Amino acid sequence: MVSFRFPFLFSQPPRPPLSATADVSSRSFSATTTAALSVAAALSVAGAGVALSQNSDNPFLQWALNLLASNRNGFNPMWGSLSLTANSSPVTESRTGTSFPAVLKDSQRLLGIGLRRKAVLGLKNIDVYAYGVYADDSDVKKFLSEKKGDLSDDLMESDVSMTIRLQIVYGRLSIRSVRSAFQESVGSRLNKFGGGSDNKELLQRFTSQFKDEYKIPKGSIIDLCRERGYVLRTMIDGEEVGSIQSKVLCRSILDLYIGNESFDSKAKEDVELNLASLLGK
């Protein structure tokens, strides 16, 4: 497998300085600063800084160079190497300790991680599940070579193969609760993106996949996979439970995790910064 060099970046709380051998998931810098510095450093080494400064079509990279110039004496970018192989180091969601593989299906790289929290009786937030956002490496490279607008919006509209992996962290979660939550959240997105008169039937087809017979104790995994052709395939602990071909359903699902009103803004930030870091490759 080919090894691609790029900054593997995720939002993390501040921590003491780490040794050079520390895991890439434990970076002490914020994702925003590290991503910008890493992109800018790569471009500077390549001698691309001057040309980029004149290219208004790359706002993320211009922003990265500007940030590097303002912090050149205070930070040193840290780099990671991600090879699309099964032994790539996992990344941990810091608030729950949930670990996500760096690569899925031999070709999908992890772009961001987040946490779904839910208020109980308006008094307490519980951690329901941690989630990872994956995208096919070759699809992403093609997508980035063609994109012009907002990273997240364009990615959700595209036909890039992606997986949203949910790992259950709440021990009392029932499949009925999952079904009910999706009815509310996915239903609102279908209305938002104009699914039309078929919204109710489409939502029913999706939520009916989460049958009462399925048990989802702590540690269970639900994969929501957008395959080429806008096919949404749902897996529970490795078992396929259904698939639906619908662009608006795929967009609605992705919007929950990387949209403007996503469950965790840090995951959206991770995805955008990691995509932006690849623009200079």
MARKOLKE-118735 format. One record per residue (C-alpha): x negated, y negated, z negated; residue number from 1; chain; residue in three letters. Coordinates in steps of 0.5 Angstrom, whole numbers. Last residue first. Layout:
<site><u>X</u><v>Y</v><w>Z</w><pos>NUM</pos><unit>A</unit><code>ALA</code></site>
...
This chain:
<site><u>2</u><v>-35</v><w>3</w><pos>281</pos><unit>A</unit><code>LYS</code></site>
<site><u>3</u><v>-42</v><w>1</w><pos>280</pos><unit>A</unit><code>GLY</code></site>
<site><u>11</u><v>-41</v><w>1</w><pos>279</pos><unit>A</unit><code>LEU</code></site>
<site><u>10</u><v>-35</v><w>-4</w><pos>278</pos><unit>A</unit><code>LEU</code></site>
<site><u>9</u><v>-40</v><w>-10</w><pos>277</pos><unit>A</unit><code>SER</code></site>
<site><u>16</u><v>-43</v><w>-8</w><pos>276</pos><unit>A</unit><code>ALA</code></site>
<site><u>19</u><v>-36</v><w>-8</w><pos>275</pos><unit>A</unit><code>LEU</code></site>
<site><u>16</u><v>-35</v><w>-15</w><pos>274</pos><unit>A</unit><code>ASN</code></site>
<site><u>18</u><v>-42</v><w>-17</w><pos>273</pos><unit>A</unit><code>LEU</code></site>
<site><u>26</u><v>-41</v><w>-15</w><pos>272</pos><unit>A</unit><code>GLU</code></site>
<site><u>26</u><v>-34</v><w>-18</w><pos>271</pos><unit>A</unit><code>VAL</code></site>
<site><u>24</u><v>-36</v><w>-25</w><pos>270</pos><unit>A</unit><code>ASP</code></site>
<site><u>28</u><v>-42</v><w>-25</w><pos>269</pos><unit>A</unit><code>GLU</code></site>
<site><u>34</u><v>-38</v><w>-23</w><pos>268</pos><unit>A</unit><code>LYS</code></site>
<site><u>32</u><v>-33</v><w>-29</w><pos>267</pos><unit>A</unit><code>ALA</code></site>
<site><u>31</u><v>-39</v><w>-34</w><pos>266</pos><unit>A</unit><code>LYS</code></site>
<site><u>38</u><v>-42</v><w>-32</w><pos>265</pos><unit>A</unit><code>SER</code></site>
<site><u>41</u><v>-36</v><w>-35</w><pos>264</pos><unit>A</unit><code>ASP</code></site>
<site><u>48</u><v>-34</v><w>-34</w><pos>263</pos><unit>A</unit><code>PHE</code></site>
<site><u>48</u><v>-38</v><w>-27</w><pos>262</pos><unit>A</unit><code>SER</code></site>
<site><u>52</u><v>-44</v><w>-26</w><pos>261</pos><unit>A</unit><code>GLU</code></site>
<site><u>47</u><v>-47</v><w>-21</w><pos>260</pos><unit>A</unit><code>ASN</code></site>
<site><u>47</u><v>-40</v><w>-18</w><pos>259</pos><unit>A</unit><code>GLY</code></site>
<site><u>41</u><v>-34</v><w>-20</w><pos>258</pos><unit>A</unit><code>ILE</code></site>
<site><u>45</u><v>-29</v><w>-24</w><pos>257</pos><unit>A</unit><code>TYR</code></site>
<site><u>52</u><v>-30</v><w>-23</w><pos>256</pos><unit>A</unit><code>LEU</code></site>
<site><u>51</u><v>-33</v><w>-16</w><pos>255</pos><unit>A</unit><code>ASP</code></site>
<site><u>49</u><v>-26</v><w>-14</w><pos>254</pos><unit>A</unit><code>LEU</code></site>
<site><u>55</u><v>-23</v><w>-15</w><pos>253</pos><unit>A</unit><code>ILE</code></site>
<site><u>59</u><v>-28</v><w>-12</w><pos>252</pos><unit>A</unit><code>SER</code></site>
<site><u>55</u><v>-28</v><w>-5</w><pos>251</pos><unit>A</unit><code>ARG</code></site>
<site><u>55</u><v>-20</v><w>-5</w><pos>250</pos><unit>A</unit><code>CYS</code></site>
<site><u>63</u><v>-21</v><w>-6</w><pos>249</pos><unit>A</unit><code>LEU</code></site>
<site><u>63</u><v>-26</v><w>0</w><pos>248</pos><unit>A</unit><code>VAL</code></site>
<site><u>59</u><v>-22</v><w>5</w><pos>247</pos><unit>A</unit><code>LYS</code></site>
<site><u>63</u><v>-16</v><w>4</w><pos>246</pos><unit>A</unit><code>SER</code></site>
<site><u>62</u><v>-9</v><w>5</w><pos>245</pos><unit>A</unit><code>GLN</code></site>
<site><u>63</u><v>-5</v><w>-1</w><pos>244</pos><unit>A</unit><code>ILE</code></site>
<site><u>60</u><v>1</v><w>-4</w><pos>243</pos><unit>A</unit><code>SER</code></site>
<site><u>61</u><v>6</v><w>-10</w><pos>242</pos><unit>A</unit><code>GLY</code></site>
<site><u>59</u><v>9</v><w>-16</w><pos>241</pos><unit>A</unit><code>VAL</code></site>
<site><u>52</u><v>11</v><w>-14</w><pos>240</pos><unit>A</unit><code>GLU</code></site>
<site><u>49</u><v>15</v><w>-20</w><pos>239</pos><unit>A</unit><code>GLU</code></site>
<site><u>42</u><v>12</v><w>-22</w><pos>238</pos><unit>A</unit><code>GLY</code></site>
<site><u>44</u><v>10</v><w>-29</w><pos>237</pos><unit>A</unit><code>ASP</code></site>
<site><u>50</u><v>7</v><w>-26</w><pos>236</pos><unit>A</unit><code>ILE</code></site>
<site><u>49</u><v>5</v><w>-19</w><pos>235</pos><unit>A</unit><code>MET</code></site>
<site><u>53</u><v>0</v><w>-15</w><pos>234</pos><unit>A</unit><code>THR</code></site>
<site><u>52</u><v>-2</v><w>-7</w><pos>233</pos><unit>A</unit><code>ARG</code></site>
<site><u>54</u><v>-8</v><w>-4</w><pos>232</pos><unit>A</unit><code>LEU</code></site>
<site><u>54</u><v>-8</v><w>3</w><pos>231</pos><unit>A</unit><code>VAL</code></site>
<site><u>52</u><v>-15</v><w>6</w><pos>230</pos><unit>A</unit><code>TYR</code></site>
<site><u>49</u><v>-12</v><w>13</w><pos>229</pos><unit>A</unit><code>GLY</code></site>
<site><u>43</u><v>-11</v><w>9</w><pos>228</pos><unit>A</unit><code>ARG</code></site>
<site><u>43</u><v>-8</v><w>2</w><pos>227</pos><unit>A</unit><code>GLU</code></site>
<site><u>46</u><v>-12</v><w>-4</w><pos>226</pos><unit>A</unit><code>ARG</code></site>
<site><u>45</u><v>-8</v><w>-10</w><pos>225</pos><unit>A</unit><code>CYS</code></site>
<site><u>48</u><v>-8</v><w>-17</w><pos>224</pos><unit>A</unit><code>LEU</code></site>
<site><u>44</u><v>-4</v><w>-21</w><pos>223</pos><unit>A</unit><code>ASP</code></site>
<site><u>47</u><v>-2</v><w>-28</w><pos>222</pos><unit>A</unit><code>ILE</code></site>
<site><u>42</u><v>1</v><w>-33</w><pos>221</pos><unit>A</unit><code>ILE</code></site>
<site><u>44</u><v>4</v><w>-40</w><pos>220</pos><unit>A</unit><code>SER</code></site>
<site><u>39</u><v>2</v><w>-45</w><pos>219</pos><unit>A</unit><code>GLY</code></site>
<site><u>44</u><v>1</v><w>-51</w><pos>218</pos><unit>A</unit><code>LYS</code></site>
<site><u>50</u><v>6</v><w>-49</w><pos>217</pos><unit>A</unit><code>PRO</code></site>
<site><u>54</u><v>5</v><w>-43</w><pos>216</pos><unit>A</unit><code>ILE</code></site>
<site><u>59</u><v>11</v><w>-42</w><pos>215</pos><unit>A</unit><code>LYS</code></site>
<site><u>63</u><v>12</v><w>-35</w><pos>214</pos><unit>A</unit><code>TYR</code></site>
<site><u>69</u><v>16</v><w>-36</w><pos>213</pos><unit>A</unit><code>GLU</code></site>
<site><u>73</u><v>9</v><w>-37</w><pos>212</pos><unit>A</unit><code>ASP</code></site>
<site><u>72</u><v>8</v><w>-29</w><pos>211</pos><unit>A</unit><code>LYS</code></site>
<site><u>67</u><v>2</v><w>-27</w><pos>210</pos><unit>A</unit><code>PHE</code></site>
<site><u>68</u><v>2</v><w>-20</w><pos>209</pos><unit>A</unit><code>GLN</code></site>
<site><u>75</u><v>-1</v><w>-21</w><pos>208</pos><unit>A</unit><code>SER</code></site>
<site><u>72</u><v>-7</v><w>-22</w><pos>207</pos><unit>A</unit><code>THR</code></site>
<site><u>70</u><v>-8</v><w>-14</w><pos>206</pos><unit>A</unit><code>PHE</code></site>
<site><u>76</u><v>-5</v><w>-11</w><pos>205</pos><unit>A</unit><code>ARG</code></site>
<site><u>80</u><v>-10</v><w>-15</w><pos>204</pos><unit>A</unit><code>GLN</code></site>
<site><u>76</u><v>-16</v><w>-14</w><pos>203</pos><unit>A</unit><code>LEU</code></site>
<site><u>77</u><v>-14</v><w>-6</w><pos>202</pos><unit>A</unit><code>LEU</code></site>
<site><u>84</u><v>-13</v><w>-7</w><pos>201</pos><unit>A</unit><code>GLU</code></site>
<site><u>85</u><v>-20</v><w>-11</w><pos>200</pos><unit>A</unit><code>LYS</code></site>
<site><u>81</u><v>-24</v><w>-6</w><pos>199</pos><unit>A</unit><code>ASN</code></site>
<site><u>84</u><v>-22</v><w>0</w><pos>198</pos><unit>A</unit><code>ASP</code></site>
<site><u>88</u><v>-28</v><w>1</w><pos>197</pos><unit>A</unit><code>SER</code></site>
<site><u>82</u><v>-32</v><w>2</w><pos>196</pos><unit>A</unit><code>GLY</code></site>
<site><u>75</u><v>-31</v><w>0</w><pos>195</pos><unit>A</unit><code>GLY</code></site>
<site><u>73</u><v>-38</v><w>-1</w><pos>194</pos><unit>A</unit><code>GLY</code></site>
<site><u>67</u><v>-39</v><w>-5</w><pos>193</pos><unit>A</unit><code>PHE</code></site>
<site><u>70</u><v>-41</v><w>-11</w><pos>192</pos><unit>A</unit><code>LYS</code></site>
<site><u>76</u><v>-36</v><w>-11</w><pos>191</pos><unit>A</unit><code>ASN</code></site>
<site><u>71</u><v>-31</v><w>-10</w><pos>190</pos><unit>A</unit><code>LEU</code></site>
<site><u>66</u><v>-34</v><w>-16</w><pos>189</pos><unit>A</unit><code>ARG</code></site>
<site><u>72</u><v>-34</v><w>-21</w><pos>188</pos><unit>A</unit><code>SER</code></site>
<site><u>74</u><v>-27</v><w>-19</w><pos>187</pos><unit>A</unit><code>GLY</code></site>
<site><u>67</u><v>-25</v><w>-20</w><pos>186</pos><unit>A</unit><code>VAL</code></site>
<site><u>67</u><v>-28</v><w>-27</w><pos>185</pos><unit>A</unit><code>SER</code></site>
<site><u>74</u><v>-26</v><w>-30</w><pos>184</pos><unit>A</unit><code>GLU</code></site>
<site><u>74</u><v>-19</v><w>-27</w><pos>183</pos><unit>A</unit><code>GLN</code></site>
<site><u>67</u><v>-18</v><w>-28</w><pos>182</pos><unit>A</unit><code>PHE</code></site>
<site><u>68</u><v>-19</v><w>-36</w><pos>181</pos><unit>A</unit><code>ALA</code></site>
<site><u>74</u><v>-14</v><w>-36</w><pos>180</pos><unit>A</unit><code>SER</code></site>
<site><u>70</u><v>-9</v><w>-32</w><pos>179</pos><unit>A</unit><code>ARG</code></site>
<site><u>64</u><v>-9</v><w>-37</w><pos>178</pos><unit>A</unit><code>VAL</code></site>
<site><u>69</u><v>-9</v><w>-43</w><pos>177</pos><unit>A</unit><code>SER</code></site>
<site><u>72</u><v>-3</v><w>-41</w><pos>176</pos><unit>A</unit><code>ARG</code></site>
<site><u>65</u><v>0</v><w>-40</w><pos>175</pos><unit>A</unit><code>ILE</code></site>
<site><u>64</u><v>-1</v><w>-47</w><pos>174</pos><unit>A</unit><code>SER</code></site>
<site><u>59</u><v>-5</v><w>-50</w><pos>173</pos><unit>A</unit><code>LEU</code></site>
<site><u>58</u><v>-3</v><w>-58</w><pos>172</pos><unit>A</unit><code>ARG</code></site>
<site><u>50</u><v>-2</v><w>-57</w><pos>171</pos><unit>A</unit><code>GLY</code></site>
<site><u>49</u><v>-9</v><w>-54</w><pos>170</pos><unit>A</unit><code>TYR</code></site>
<site><u>42</u><v>-9</v><w>-50</w><pos>169</pos><unit>A</unit><code>VAL</code></site>
<site><u>45</u><v>-6</v><w>-44</w><pos>168</pos><unit>A</unit><code>ILE</code></site>
<site><u>40</u><v>-7</v><w>-38</w><pos>167</pos><unit>A</unit><code>GLN</code></site>
<site><u>42</u><v>-10</v><w>-32</w><pos>166</pos><unit>A</unit><code>LEU</code></site>
<site><u>39</u><v>-10</v><w>-25</w><pos>165</pos><unit>A</unit><code>ARG</code></site>
<site><u>40</u><v>-14</v><w>-20</w><pos>164</pos><unit>A</unit><code>ILE</code></site>
<site><u>38</u><v>-12</v><w>-13</w><pos>163</pos><unit>A</unit><code>THR</code></site>
<site><u>36</u><v>-15</v><w>-7</w><pos>162</pos><unit>A</unit><code>MET</code></site>
<site><u>36</u><v>-14</v><w>1</w><pos>161</pos><unit>A</unit><code>SER</code></site>
<site><u>35</u><v>-21</v><w>4</w><pos>160</pos><unit>A</unit><code>VAL</code></site>
<site><u>42</u><v>-22</v><w>9</w><pos>159</pos><unit>A</unit><code>ASP</code></site>
<site><u>42</u><v>-29</v><w>7</w><pos>158</pos><unit>A</unit><code>SER</code></site>
<site><u>47</u><v>-33</v><w>4</w><pos>157</pos><unit>A</unit><code>GLU</code></site>
<site><u>44</u><v>-32</v><w>-3</w><pos>156</pos><unit>A</unit><code>MET</code></site>
<site><u>37</u><v>-33</v><w>-1</w><pos>155</pos><unit>A</unit><code>LEU</code></site>
<site><u>39</u><v>-40</v><w>2</w><pos>154</pos><unit>A</unit><code>ASP</code></site>
<site><u>43</u><v>-42</v><w>-4</w><pos>153</pos><unit>A</unit><code>ASP</code></site>
<site><u>37</u><v>-40</v><w>-9</w><pos>152</pos><unit>A</unit><code>SER</code></site>
<site><u>32</u><v>-44</v><w>-4</w><pos>151</pos><unit>A</unit><code>LEU</code></site>
<site><u>35</u><v>-50</v><w>-3</w><pos>150</pos><unit>A</unit><code>ASP</code></site>
<site><u>34</u><v>-52</v><w>5</w><pos>149</pos><unit>A</unit><code>GLY</code></site>
<site><u>30</u><v>-50</v><w>11</w><pos>148</pos><unit>A</unit><code>LYS</code></site>
<site><u>29</u><v>-43</v><w>11</w><pos>147</pos><unit>A</unit><code>LYS</code></site>
<site><u>25</u><v>-39</v><w>17</w><pos>146</pos><unit>A</unit><code>GLU</code></site>
<site><u>19</u><v>-37</v><w>14</w><pos>145</pos><unit>A</unit><code>SER</code></site>
<site><u>21</u><v>-36</v><w>7</w><pos>144</pos><unit>A</unit><code>LEU</code></site>
<site><u>27</u><v>-31</v><w>10</w><pos>143</pos><unit>A</unit><code>PHE</code></site>
<site><u>22</u><v>-27</v><w>14</w><pos>142</pos><unit>A</unit><code>LYS</code></site>
<site><u>17</u><v>-26</v><w>7</w><pos>141</pos><unit>A</unit><code>LYS</code></site>
<site><u>23</u><v>-25</v><w>3</w><pos>140</pos><unit>A</unit><code>VAL</code></site>
<site><u>25</u><v>-19</v><w>8</w><pos>139</pos><unit>A</unit><code>ASP</code></site>
<site><u>18</u><v>-16</v><w>8</w><pos>138</pos><unit>A</unit><code>SER</code></site>
<site><u>18</u><v>-16</v><w>0</w><pos>137</pos><unit>A</unit><code>ASP</code></site>
<site><u>25</u><v>-14</v><w>-1</w><pos>136</pos><unit>A</unit><code>ASP</code></site>
<site><u>28</u><v>-18</v><w>-7</w><pos>135</pos><unit>A</unit><code>ALA</code></site>
<site><u>29</u><v>-16</v><w>-15</w><pos>134</pos><unit>A</unit><code>TYR</code></site>
<site><u>33</u><v>-20</v><w>-20</w><pos>133</pos><unit>A</unit><code>VAL</code></site>
<site><u>32</u><v>-17</v><w>-27</w><pos>132</pos><unit>A</unit><code>GLY</code></site>
<site><u>37</u><v>-17</v><w>-32</w><pos>131</pos><unit>A</unit><code>TYR</code></site>
<site><u>38</u><v>-17</v><w>-40</w><pos>130</pos><unit>A</unit><code>ALA</code></site>
<site><u>45</u><v>-15</v><w>-43</w><pos>129</pos><unit>A</unit><code>TYR</code></site>
<site><u>50</u><v>-17</v><w>-48</w><pos>128</pos><unit>A</unit><code>VAL</code></site>
<site><u>46</u><v>-21</v><w>-53</w><pos>127</pos><unit>A</unit><code>ASP</code></site>
<site><u>51</u><v>-23</v><w>-58</w><pos>126</pos><unit>A</unit><code>ILE</code></site>
<site><u>53</u><v>-31</v><w>-59</w><pos>125</pos><unit>A</unit><code>ASN</code></site>
<site><u>57</u><v>-32</v><w>-65</w><pos>124</pos><unit>A</unit><code>LYS</code></site>
<site><u>63</u><v>-37</v><w>-67</w><pos>123</pos><unit>A</unit><code>LEU</code></site>
<site><u>67</u><v>-38</v><w>-61</w><pos>122</pos><unit>A</unit><code>GLY</code></site>
<site><u>71</u><v>-31</v><w>-63</w><pos>121</pos><unit>A</unit><code>LEU</code></site>
<site><u>65</u><v>-28</v><w>-60</w><pos>120</pos><unit>A</unit><code>VAL</code></site>
<site><u>61</u><v>-32</v><w>-55</w><pos>119</pos><unit>A</unit><code>ALA</code></site>
<site><u>57</u><v>-28</v><w>-50</w><pos>118</pos><unit>A</unit><code>LYS</code></site>
<site><u>50</u><v>-27</v><w>-48</w><pos>117</pos><unit>A</unit><code>ARG</code></site>
<site><u>47</u><v>-25</v><w>-41</w><pos>116</pos><unit>A</unit><code>ARG</code></site>
<site><u>39</u><v>-25</v><w>-41</w><pos>115</pos><unit>A</unit><code>LEU</code></site>
<site><u>34</u><v>-27</v><w>-35</w><pos>114</pos><unit>A</unit><code>GLY</code></site>
<site><u>29</u><v>-24</v><w>-31</w><pos>113</pos><unit>A</unit><code>ILE</code></site>
<site><u>26</u><v>-27</v><w>-25</w><pos>112</pos><unit>A</unit><code>GLY</code></site>
<site><u>22</u><v>-25</v><w>-18</w><pos>111</pos><unit>A</unit><code>LEU</code></site>
<site><u>21</u><v>-17</v><w>-19</w><pos>110</pos><unit>A</unit><code>LEU</code></site>
<site><u>19</u><v>-14</v><w>-12</w><pos>109</pos><unit>A</unit><code>ARG</code></site>
<site><u>23</u><v>-10</v><w>-8</w><pos>108</pos><unit>A</unit><code>GLN</code></site>
<site><u>19</u><v>-5</v><w>-3</w><pos>107</pos><unit>A</unit><code>SER</code></site>
<site><u>17</u><v>1</v><w>-7</w><pos>106</pos><unit>A</unit><code>ASP</code></site>
<site><u>25</u><v>2</v><w>-9</w><pos>105</pos><unit>A</unit><code>LYS</code></site>
<site><u>24</u><v>-2</v><w>-15</w><pos>104</pos><unit>A</unit><code>LEU</code></site>
<site><u>17</u><v>-6</v><w>-17</w><pos>103</pos><unit>A</unit><code>VAL</code></site>
<site><u>15</u><v>-10</v><w>-23</w><pos>102</pos><unit>A</unit><code>ALA</code></site>
<site><u>19</u><v>-5</v><w>-27</w><pos>101</pos><unit>A</unit><code>PRO</code></site>
<site><u>23</u><v>-9</v><w>-33</w><pos>100</pos><unit>A</unit><code>PHE</code></site>
<site><u>22</u><v>-8</v><w>-40</w><pos>99</pos><unit>A</unit><code>SER</code></site>
<site><u>27</u><v>-11</v><w>-45</w><pos>98</pos><unit>A</unit><code>THR</code></site>
<site><u>24</u><v>-14</v><w>-51</w><pos>97</pos><unit>A</unit><code>GLY</code></site>
<site><u>30</u><v>-18</v><w>-53</w><pos>96</pos><unit>A</unit><code>THR</code></site>
<site><u>28</u><v>-25</v><w>-53</w><pos>95</pos><unit>A</unit><code>ARG</code></site>
<site><u>22</u><v>-24</v><w>-49</w><pos>94</pos><unit>A</unit><code>SER</code></site>
<site><u>24</u><v>-20</v><w>-43</w><pos>93</pos><unit>A</unit><code>GLU</code></site>
<site><u>18</u><v>-16</v><w>-41</w><pos>92</pos><unit>A</unit><code>THR</code></site>
<site><u>15</u><v>-15</v><w>-35</w><pos>91</pos><unit>A</unit><code>VAL</code></site>
<site><u>12</u><v>-8</v><w>-32</w><pos>90</pos><unit>A</unit><code>PRO</code></site>
<site><u>5</u><v>-7</v><w>-30</w><pos>89</pos><unit>A</unit><code>SER</code></site>
<site><u>5</u><v>-4</v><w>-23</w><pos>88</pos><unit>A</unit><code>SER</code></site>
<site><u>4</u><v>3</v><w>-23</w><pos>87</pos><unit>A</unit><code>ASN</code></site>
<site><u>10</u><v>4</v><w>-18</w><pos>86</pos><unit>A</unit><code>ALA</code></site>
<site><u>6</u><v>1</v><w>-12</w><pos>85</pos><unit>A</unit><code>THR</code></site>
<site><u>8</u><v>-6</v><w>-9</w><pos>84</pos><unit>A</unit><code>LEU</code></site>
<site><u>1</u><v>-9</v><w>-11</w><pos>83</pos><unit>A</unit><code>SER</code></site>
<site><u>2</u><v>-15</v><w>-15</w><pos>82</pos><unit>A</unit><code>LEU</code></site>
<site><u>-4</u><v>-19</v><w>-17</w><pos>81</pos><unit>A</unit><code>SER</code></site>
<site><u>-4</u><v>-24</v><w>-23</w><pos>80</pos><unit>A</unit><code>GLY</code></site>
<site><u>-7</u><v>-31</v><w>-23</w><pos>79</pos><unit>A</unit><code>TRP</code></site>
<site><u>-7</u><v>-36</v><w>-29</w><pos>78</pos><unit>A</unit><code>MET</code></site>
<site><u>-8</u><v>-43</v><w>-27</w><pos>77</pos><unit>A</unit><code>PRO</code></site>
<site><u>-13</u><v>-48</v><w>-31</w><pos>76</pos><unit>A</unit><code>ASN</code></site>
<site><u>-10</u><v>-53</v><w>-35</w><pos>75</pos><unit>A</unit><code>PHE</code></site>
<site><u>-11</u><v>-60</v><w>-38</w><pos>74</pos><unit>A</unit><code>GLY</code></site>
<site><u>-16</u><v>-64</v><w>-33</w><pos>73</pos><unit>A</unit><code>ASN</code></site>
<site><u>-12</u><v>-63</v><w>-27</w><pos>72</pos><unit>A</unit><code>ARG</code></site>
<site><u>-6</u><v>-64</v><w>-30</w><pos>71</pos><unit>A</unit><code>ASN</code></site>
<site><u>-3</u><v>-70</v><w>-26</w><pos>70</pos><unit>A</unit><code>SER</code></site>
<site><u>-7</u><v>-68</v><w>-19</w><pos>69</pos><unit>A</unit><code>ALA</code></site>
<site><u>-4</u><v>-61</v><w>-20</w><pos>68</pos><unit>A</unit><code>LEU</code></site>
<site><u>3</u><v>-64</v><w>-21</w><pos>67</pos><unit>A</unit><code>LEU</code></site>
<site><u>3</u><v>-67</v><w>-15</w><pos>66</pos><unit>A</unit><code>ASN</code></site>
<site><u>0</u><v>-61</v><w>-11</w><pos>65</pos><unit>A</unit><code>LEU</code></site>
<site><u>6</u><v>-57</v><w>-14</w><pos>64</pos><unit>A</unit><code>ALA</code></site>
<site><u>11</u><v>-62</v><w>-12</w><pos>63</pos><unit>A</unit><code>TRP</code></site>
<site><u>8</u><v>-62</v><w>-5</w><pos>62</pos><unit>A</unit><code>GLN</code></site>
<site><u>9</u><v>-55</v><w>-5</w><pos>61</pos><unit>A</unit><code>LEU</code></site>
<site><u>16</u><v>-55</v><w>-7</w><pos>60</pos><unit>A</unit><code>PHE</code></site>
<site><u>18</u><v>-61</v><w>-2</w><pos>59</pos><unit>A</unit><code>PRO</code></site>
<site><u>15</u><v>-57</v><w>4</w><pos>58</pos><unit>A</unit><code>ASN</code></site>
<site><u>19</u><v>-60</v><w>10</w><pos>57</pos><unit>A</unit><code>ASP</code></site>
<site><u>16</u><v>-67</v><w>8</w><pos>56</pos><unit>A</unit><code>SER</code></site>
<site><u>9</u><v>-65</v><w>11</w><pos>55</pos><unit>A</unit><code>ASN</code></site>
<site><u>4</u><v>-70</v><w>10</w><pos>54</pos><unit>A</unit><code>GLN</code></site>
<site><u>1</u><v>-68</v><w>3</w><pos>53</pos><unit>A</unit><code>SER</code></site>
<site><u>1</u><v>-61</v><w>6</w><pos>52</pos><unit>A</unit><code>LEU</code></site>
<site><u>-4</u><v>-63</v><w>11</w><pos>51</pos><unit>A</unit><code>ALA</code></site>
<site><u>-9</u><v>-66</v><w>6</w><pos>50</pos><unit>A</unit><code>VAL</code></site>
<site><u>-8</u><v>-60</v><w>1</w><pos>49</pos><unit>A</unit><code>GLY</code></site>
<site><u>-9</u><v>-55</v><w>6</w><pos>48</pos><unit>A</unit><code>ALA</code></site>
<site><u>-16</u><v>-53</v><w>4</w><pos>47</pos><unit>A</unit><code>GLY</code></site>
<site><u>-15</u><v>-46</v><w>3</w><pos>46</pos><unit>A</unit><code>ALA</code></site>
<site><u>-18</u><v>-47</v><w>-4</w><pos>45</pos><unit>A</unit><code>VAL</code></site>
<site><u>-13</u><v>-53</v><w>-5</w><pos>44</pos><unit>A</unit><code>SER</code></site>
<site><u>-7</u><v>-49</v><w>-3</w><pos>43</pos><unit>A</unit><code>LEU</code></site>
<site><u>-8</u><v>-44</v><w>-8</w><pos>42</pos><unit>A</unit><code>ALA</code></site>
<site><u>-9</u><v>-49</v><w>-13</w><pos>41</pos><unit>A</unit><code>ALA</code></site>
<site><u>-3</u><v>-52</v><w>-11</w><pos>40</pos><unit>A</unit><code>ALA</code></site>
<site><u>1</u><v>-46</v><w>-12</w><pos>39</pos><unit>A</unit><code>VAL</code></site>
<site><u>-2</u><v>-44</v><w>-18</w><pos>38</pos><unit>A</unit><code>SER</code></site>
<site><u>-1</u><v>-50</v><w>-21</w><pos>37</pos><unit>A</unit><code>LEU</code></site>
<site><u>6</u><v>-51</v><w>-19</w><pos>36</pos><unit>A</unit><code>ALA</code></site>
<site><u>8</u><v>-44</v><w>-22</w><pos>35</pos><unit>A</unit><code>ALA</code></site>
<site><u>4</u><v>-45</v><w>-28</w><pos>34</pos><unit>A</unit><code>THR</code></site>
<site><u>7</u><v>-51</v><w>-30</w><pos>33</pos><unit>A</unit><code>THR</code></site>
<site><u>14</u><v>-49</v><w>-29</w><pos>32</pos><unit>A</unit><code>THR</code></site>
<site><u>13</u><v>-42</v><w>-32</w><pos>31</pos><unit>A</unit><code>ALA</code></site>
<site><u>11</u><v>-45</v><w>-38</w><pos>30</pos><unit>A</unit><code>SER</code></site>
<site><u>4</u><v>-43</v><w>-40</w><pos>29</pos><unit>A</unit><code>PHE</code></site>
<site><u>2</u><v>-38</v><w>-45</w><pos>28</pos><unit>A</unit><code>SER</code></site>
<site><u>3</u><v>-32</v><w>-40</w><pos>27</pos><unit>A</unit><code>ARG</code></site>
<site><u>5</u><v>-25</v><w>-43</w><pos>26</pos><unit>A</unit><code>SER</code></site>
<site><u>8</u><v>-22</v><w>-37</w><pos>25</pos><unit>A</unit><code>SER</code></site>
<site><u>1</u><v>-22</v><w>-34</w><pos>24</pos><unit>A</unit><code>VAL</code></site>
<site><u>-1</u><v>-17</v><w>-39</w><pos>23</pos><unit>A</unit><code>ASP</code></site>
<site><u>-7</u><v>-19</v><w>-43</w><pos>22</pos><unit>A</unit><code>ALA</code></site>
<site><u>-14</u><v>-17</v><w>-40</w><pos>21</pos><unit>A</unit><code>THR</code></site>
<site><u>-16</u><v>-24</v><w>-40</w><pos>20</pos><unit>A</unit><code>ALA</code></site>
<site><u>-15</u><v>-25</v><w>-47</w><pos>19</pos><unit>A</unit><code>SER</code></site>
<site><u>-9</u><v>-29</v><w>-49</w><pos>18</pos><unit>A</unit><code>LEU</code></site>
<site><u>-8</u><v>-36</v><w>-52</w><pos>17</pos><unit>A</unit><code>PRO</code></site>
<site><u>-3</u><v>-37</v><w>-57</w><pos>16</pos><unit>A</unit><code>PRO</code></site>
<site><u>4</u><v>-37</v><w>-55</w><pos>15</pos><unit>A</unit><code>ARG</code></site>
<site><u>9</u><v>-42</v><w>-52</w><pos>14</pos><unit>A</unit><code>PRO</code></site>
<site><u>16</u><v>-38</v><w>-50</w><pos>13</pos><unit>A</unit><code>PRO</code></site>
<site><u>16</u><v>-35</v><w>-43</w><pos>12</pos><unit>A</unit><code>GLN</code></site>
<site><u>19</u><v>-37</v><w>-36</w><pos>11</pos><unit>A</unit><code>SER</code></site>
<site><u>16</u><v>-32</v><w>-31</w><pos>10</pos><unit>A</unit><code>PHE</code></site>
<site><u>11</u><v>-32</v><w>-26</w><pos>9</pos><unit>A</unit><code>LEU</code></site>
<site><u>7</u><v>-27</v><w>-22</w><pos>8</pos><unit>A</unit><code>PHE</code></site>
<site><u>2</u><v>-32</v><w>-18</w><pos>7</pos><unit>A</unit><code>PRO</code></site>
<site><u>0</u><v>-29</v><w>-11</w><pos>6</pos><unit>A</unit><code>PHE</code></site>
<site><u>-4</u><v>-24</v><w>-9</w><pos>5</pos><unit>A</unit><code>ARG</code></site>
<site><u>-1</u><v>-18</v><w>-4</w><pos>4</pos><unit>A</unit><code>PHE</code></site>
<site><u>-4</u><v>-11</v><w>-5</w><pos>3</pos><unit>A</unit><code>SER</code></site>
<site><u>-2</u><v>-7</v><w>1</w><pos>2</pos><unit>A</unit><code>VAL</code></site>
<site><u>0</u><v>0</v><w>0</w><pos>1</pos><unit>A</unit><code>MET</code></site>
